[in-house]
Amino acid sequence: MKTLATFRFTIFILLTFVAIVNAQVMTREEAAVIARAVCDKIGLLGQPLKWHMTQELPTPVEVPEHDSDLQDALALAGYNPQPTLYPYPLMSALPFASTPYDDLNYIYWCGGFMVVVNAYSGKALAERNIPSPGESVLPEDQLKSIAQQFVQAFLGNKPWRWRDQEIPNNPDDLAYFTASTFDPSSGADLLDFVMVTLNPTTGELLSITVYQRTVTISTEPLLECDEARKLGESALQSSFPNSNFITHPEDDLLLVFEDSAREQFLAWRFHFTVVHKTGGGFECFIMIDAHTGQVLWEMGLIPMGMKVSSQKRRNFNLIVLNGREMTFGQPLLLRNGQVYLWTGYLPFLGVKLEGKRLMAKGKRLDLTRVDFVLFGKKEYVALRKVCSIASIRLWWDNERKVPILRAEWLEPKKLLAQKR
């Protein structure tokens, strides 16, 4: 058992104390430093944080939360069955795409609180049971004022605005507030944001989510909103040629988007209703790069039986890695039956490019001219060659039209074993 810090209230907070370079994964001790920094930021100096070491167990095994069978077995053997690993994503929402490390979270304990830190991004969570509600909901202005104090504490003098507010009528529900920074010149939502959850009957803070990350790209769009919307509709038309499209301009949004490899893009986000000419339809969101016009991301609840056309599809942004969808802002290319990956994403898969040679895990692989493609002044390399040297299994999902990757060395338990 080791000690460092604690929390007094439920708090869910994301901070970029760690530079994300080449998909580095922190040790449990390194992540604990983040927990200490979070505690200091919210004024909890000197309060202890505790955690269990896997070396204290009969074998250095991670103990996932909710793995009751393993915890019961450890208890019967006379060991403390406290969990060491929180195997669930701490947050999954725009403007951030999922990563293969989202369920790689260390667990710490602070009295009655569980504290969780993501070993890759530095996201942190601390929670306790929600207290019983009061009898009536506080006035909206009072709740908003309380939430604003927390937002201001983190965003300071940066320009910010409310993104969402939800104040319940039922005292058993919770009050939610979301604010984000923005560029006053272009109006683009930036990456810094705060999400506050309050007990609506007392105003007590139940949770707070904070993300603070420097934007490294231009936030001035080169494409106007109407022009980008037409590109989005054209992309959807390629996938659903037998459909009509209803636009929702009230939902148009300019924002900075961060993909699965933590690359940043300025994007126009649009909401469409896709109506099939033979009946049925669904809601769809699509993001268009505001600098290049490329499709960055699209999501829709596609009904069963509705076919997705790939006849005109030469670029796409999605792969499935270890069962989780990864979104890349720089599209993957499909050329002559082969998929190509932007070389800037190679570190994400543990690969390095030196001249015309790939290097990974002490191995080298020489490439030929056909292994490279130029697109938009960027160099791409054959994905099958990348997977070959990175010990990643690769196959093609012909129904979804996406590559499927399986990297056993990216599984949380194996990554953590390398860090002990």
Helices and strands as residue ranges (DSSP letters): E 2-3, E 11-14, H 28-41, E 50-51, G 54-56, H 68-76, E 105-110, E 113-118, E 123-127, H 140-155, E 160-166, E 175-182, E 189-198, E 205-211, H 225-239, E 243-247, G 249-251, E 253-258, E 264-276, E 281-289, E 295-300, E 315-321, E 324-335, E 338-342, G 343-349, E 352-354, E 357-360, E 363-366, G 369-371, E 372-375, E 378-382, H 383-389, E 393-397, E 402-406, G 408-410, H 412-419
